[in-house]
C-alpha cells in the first residue's frame, strides 16, 4: 500500500493543493483555459475563429459586487445570468473611478486619493471578473474617464494642482472640457495615472488568484471613456498634438506591462476627434491601438428630440446611419476592427419609468444592428456592439428619477435621470432584439462568413 501511495503521490499532492487553496478548484484546474482575444488580419480572433460579440455597458458591476450584505452580489449574479441567457457576452465597465470635488460624481470611489485605493471596490471588480469567467463572458475595462461623473481626468488634474480646479456648473462645460483636455500634457497627472495603471494591470485577483495581466476574461484595456483633446475650438486644436502623443505613449506603456491583452482608446469616434476624420485617423494610427471604437448618441447630440419625434426622426436616422458607415469606412482605411461600443436611445417621449414604451428605441436598435450584421457579412471590419446601458433590475425613484445615495443602480450614471437610457429586465421587446442580434453575429462567426469576406477584402486592397 505504501509503495502504491508513493507512486501516486506526485499526482495526488497537486490535486490536494488545488482543493485547499483559496479561489481554486479541481473543476477550474481541469477545465480548458479560454483563449485571449487577439488581433489578426483586421479582425478579432478567439482561438482560430473570428470573434464577434453583442454586449452591454454595465458600469456599476463592481459596486454591486462590493456589497456583501445588502444583496448586491446576488443581484449581480442574476444580472449576469440574464445577459448570458440573452447571448450578450461582452461587458464594458470601469476599472477605476476617482474621488472628485464635483458634488454629483460617483461615490464611493475606487481611488480616494493618489495611491489610496478602496479595496472593497477592487474586490468587487475581482468578483465580477470571476463571475463573468464562469459565464464565458469578456470584459473591456476603461482606465479613467474624460467626463466628471466618475471623477476621471479632472480628478488627476486637481490632485496635481488644486488651484486649477474647474467646476462645470460654476465655470461652464466648455471650460471644463478644455480643462479635461489638458490631462495628457500634465506630467504630474500622468505619473499618478501610470502608477494606477501599473497597479491594476499587475493586480492579483483576490477571488481566483489570477493576475489581471494573465486573465483572458479581460478582452481589452481602454485608455479612457470618451477621451478628447478638448472642445472644437482653437484650444482643442492646440491640445491635439499632445493628445495624440498621450494616446500612443499610454497604449505603449500598457503593452509594456501586459503583452497579452488588446488596447483601445474608448473614443466616441469622429465627434470625439474635433469632428475631423483626419484627426480620428491620426489618433488611432498608433500600432499600440489594436481596434477602433465609436459611440452614437442621437438624443445627447441633439439630432433627435423624443418630445418632437415627427420633425426630428428622419434627419436623425440619416445622420446616425451615415455615422456608422463613416466609421466602417475609416476602419478599412486603417485596417483595424471597429466596435460600436456605446449607443443608447431614450424611452418614448423621454420617459424614465420602466413602464414607459420603447417603440422608438426598438426601431432604432433594429436599424443599427442590421447595419452591423449586413456590413460584417459583406466584409466590413465591424465586429461588435455594446448597448448603453444595462439597467436590469434597477429602477429610478419618481417623480424626479434623480439618483440618491442608497437607490438601486441603473445603467444611467448618477448625473442623469435613472431610466434615461437603461434597458431594464422587463423590456421584453428590446431584449428580444438583443437576443436576435447576438444570435445573428454567432451565426456569421460559426459559418466562417467573416473570414471569407475579409479574405476578399484583403485581395481588393
N, C-alpha and C positions, 0 to 999 in steps of 0.2 A: 504493500500500500504506500509506504513511504517513497519507494522508488517511483511509483506512478505519480505521486504528488510532486516530487522533484522534477519529473519530466514535464508536468503540466504547469509548473509554477511560472515560467516566463509568459505564459498565456493568461493564467488566472490573475496574476498580480495587477497587470494594467487594467483588466476589466474591473477588479475590485476598486481600484483608484477612481475609475470613471463613475462608479456608483456612489462614492462618498464625497467626491469633490463638489463644492458648491457650483450650481449652474450647469453641471454636466449630467449626462445620462447616457446609458448604453444605446438608447434609441438614436440620440443625436450622433453618437460616435459611429454607429453602423450606417446611418443614412448618408447617401451621396451628397457631397458638398456642392451647393449651387455654383454655377459659373459666374464670374464677374461679367457685367455688361461691357462690351468693348466696341471700339470703332474700327470699321473695315469698309473700304470702298464706298464711302459716303453714307453708310448705314450703320445702325447699331446692331450688334450680334450678341446672342446668348448661346454659348457653345458654337455650333456651326449653323444656327438658324437665325435669320434676321429677327431682331427684337422690335416688336411694335406694342403699344400699350394704350389703354384707356385708363385714366386715373383721375384723382381729385387733389385739391389743396385741403389740408387739414392741419392748420397751424396750431391748434390747441391740444393736439395729442399728448405732448409731454406734460402739460398742465393737468390733464385728466389722469395720466399715469402716476403723477406725483401724489395724487390724492388717494392714500391708502386706507382711509377711514370713512370717507363720505360717499363711497360708491363710484368714484371716478374711474378706477381701474376696471370695474365690472362694466361700466358704460363703454370704455374704450374697447374692450374685447367685443362687446355687442356691435359697436360701430364697425370695427374691422371685419367681423363676421358678415355684416350686411354688405360691405364693399366687396369682399371676396365672393360672396354669393352672386353679386351682380357682375362679376368678371372684371372689377376695377382693381388693377394690380399694381398701380404706381401711386405713391403718395408724396406730395411736396410739402415740406414743413421747415420751420426754422431750427437751426442748430443752437442759435443764441437769441436772446433778447437782452437789451441793455437798459439799465436804470436811467431814467430821464427826468428832468425837471418839468417837462411838459405834463400838465395835470392828467390828461386822458391816456397817457401812454400805459402800456400793459404792465400790470403788477400782479404777483411778484415777478422779478426779472431773473434771468439766468445769470447775468453778470451784474452784480450790485455796485461794483467799482472796479477799476483796473486790477486784474488778477484775483478778484474776490468773487467766487462762483457760488451759486445756490446749488448745493449738492443734491438737494431733494429734486429739483427740476432736472438736473443732469441724470439722476437715477430714473426719472420719468422718461427721459429720452432713451436711456438704456432699455427700459422695459418695453417701450413702444417698438424699438427696433427688433427686440426678441419676439414680440407678438407678431410683428409683420413677417419675420422669418418663418414662423410656424405656418403662415398662410401663403408662403411663396410670393410675397409682395416685395417691391423695391422702393427705396426712399431716395428722394432728392433733397439734400439739406442745404438751405441757403445760410450764409455765414454772417450776414448783417442785413440792414435794411436802409434804403435811401430815405424812406418815409419815417415819420415820427411815431407811429402807433406802437412800434415795439422798441423804441429807443433809437437804435440804429446808428448811422454815421454821425449824426449830430451829437450823440452822447460822447463819442470818442473826441470830437472837436471840443466839446465842453470840458471834458477831462483834461485835454491838452492845454486849454486856456479858457478858464471860466468867464473871462471878461468879454469873450466873443459870442456868448450865448444868444441865439435868436429864437424868439417865441413867435410861431406863425400867427397866433391871434393878435399879438401886440404889434408885430413888425411886418406882417403881411406874408402871403405864401410865396410870392416871387422872391422876396429876400431870403426866406427860409430855403427855398430850392437852390438858390445860388450859394448859400452857406453850405448846404449839404454837398454841393458840387465841388467844394474845395477839399473834401476828405482825402482824395487820392494824392494831393500835393502836400499834405501836412505830415511832416516826418514823425512828430511825436505821436499823432493819432495812428499812423501806420505801424510804429513799433509796438504799440499796445495791441492793435488788431492782429498783427502777425503772431504775437505771443499767444493770443487766444486761439488763433487758427491752429498753431502747433499743439496746444493743449487738447483740443477736441480731436484732431486727427490722430494723435498718439494716445488718446484715452483708451483705457480698458473697460469694457462693458461690465458693470457690476453684477449683471444677471447671468451672463454666459461666459465671462472671462475673455471674450474675444476683443482684440484691439480694433478700433474703428477702421484703421487703415487696412486691416485684413478681413473686413466684413463684407461679403458680397451682397448682403441685404441692401447696402448703400449703393445706389446706381451712380450718383454723381455728387460732387461738391459744387456749390454755386456761390459765386463771389458775393452776391447780394440780391435782395429783392428789388428789382427795378432800378438799378443804378443809372444815374445820368450825370453829365458834366455840368448841369445847371439848366437854366431857362433858355428858351430860344431867343437869344439876345447877345449883344457883344460880350457880356460876362460869360455866358455859356461857351461861346466861341473861343474866348481866351483860355478857358479851362480845358478845352478839348485835347490838346496835346498831352497834358498831364494825365487826363482821364484815360486816354489810350495807353499811355505808358503804365498806368496803375493796373489796368486790365491785364496786360501782358506780364508784368512783373509779379503780380499776385498769383495769377494762374501758374506761372513757372514755380513760384515758391511752394504752392500746394503740391505740384508734381514732384518737387524735390523731397517732400515729406512722404508722399504716397504715390507710387507709380502704378497702382492697380485700378484706381478709380478715374472716371471721367470728370472733366471740369467744364462748366458752362458759366455764362455771365449772369443770367436771370433778367436779361434786358426785356423791355416792352417791345423792342423792335425799332423800326424807323422812328416812331413817335418818341421813343426814349433816346434817340440819337440826333437830337436837334432837328428832327423831321427831315433828315437827309439820308438818302440811300448810300451815298458815297461815304458818309461818316459811319453808317452802320457797317459797311464792308471793312473800313479801316479798323474799327473797334474789334471786329471779330476775325480778322485775318491772322491773329496770333496762332502759331502752331500749338500752343498750350491750351487753346479753347477747342474742345472736341466737337461740340454741337451748338446749334443756334437756338435761340428762344424768341418768341414774341407773344405779346398779350393783346387782348381785344376787349375794349370797354365802350360799347356804343352809347350807354347812358352816361357814364362818367365823362366821356369826351364830347358829350352834348350833340351826338349825331342823332340820338333817338330820345324822344320825350314820352315816357309811359302815360302821362296825362294828356298827351296830344298825339295819339298814335296815327291817326289818319293822315296828318300832314307831314309826319316825320319818318314813317316806316319805310317808304320806298327808297328815299335817298340814303337812309341809314343802312339798309340792306345792301345797296350798291357799294357804299363805302366799305362795309365790312367784308364783302366778298372780294373786293379789289385788294384790301389789306392782306387777306390770307394769300391770295395769288402773288402779291408783291413779294412776300417772304419766301414762298416756294421758289420763285424765280431767283431771289438773292441766294438762297441755299444752293441752287445749281451753280451759280457763279463761283461760290466759294468751295463747292464740292463737299459740303458738310451737311449732316442731317439737321432737321429743324423740328421743333416741338411747339405747338400752341399750348403753352403751359399755364395760362391764366385767361379765363374768359367767363363772363357772367352776364346775367340779364335779370332785371327786377321782375317781380311778380306783376300781373296785370294791374294797371292804374297805379303802380307804385306802392301797393300794399305790403305789409310786413308780416301779417298773421299767416300761420301755416294753412289756414283755410282759404286764403285768397287764391284766385285761379292763376294758372301758369300757362295759359294758352299761347301767349306770345313767346314766352321762353321756350316752350316745347317746339314751336315752329322754327325759331332761330337755331336751337341746338340741332335739329334735324338738318337744317341747311348747312351749318358748319361741319357736321360730321360727314355728310355726303360729299362735301368738297375734299375733306381729308382722305376719305376712303377711295374716292374716284381718282384723286391725284396720286395717291400711293400706288394704286393698281396700275396706273399709267407710267410709273417710273419716277415720279417726283420723290424728293428726299424727305418728305414729311413722315414722321414715324410715330407720333403720339399726341395725346391731348390730356390736359388736367383741368377739370372744371373748378372754378372758384365759386362757391366752395361747398364742401360737405358740411351741413349743419346737423344731420342725423336726428338724434332725439332732442337736441337743444331747442328752446323756444324763447323768443323775446317776451318782455313784460309790457303789456299795454298800460296806459294809452300811448306813451312816447316811444316805447321799444328801445330806449337808450339803455346801454349796459350799466349795471350797478354791481359793485363787488358782491359776489355770492350768487349772482344769477347763473343759470346754466350757460355754458359756452355754446355759441352757434358758429357758423362759418364766417360771420362778419366780425372784423376786429372791433375793439371797444369804442372807436370813434365813430362808427357807423351804426345806423339803426339795425337792431338784431332781427334778421329776416330779410334784409335788403337783397342780398344775393344768395342766401342759403338754399341749398337743396335739402329738404327735410326727409326723414324716413317715410313720411306719409305722402310724399309727392310721387304717387304711383306712376303717373304717365311719364314724368321726367325720368324716373328710374328705369322704366321700360325702354326708353330711348337710349339711355346709357348702356343698358344690357345689350341692346341690339348693336350699338356701335362697337362695344368690346368684342362681341361675337364676330362681327364683320372683319375686324382687324385680325382676330385669331385665324379666321379662315384664309385671309390673304397670306398670313405668315405660314400656315400649315401647308398650303399647296405650292409654296415656292414662287408665288407671283412676284414678290418684291425682288427676289434675286434675279429672276429673268428680266424684269423690267429695268433694273439697274444695270445689268449687263448690256442691254440695248442702249441705255443712255450713255454708258461709257464708250460704246462704239461710235455714237453720234459725236461725242466730244473729240 
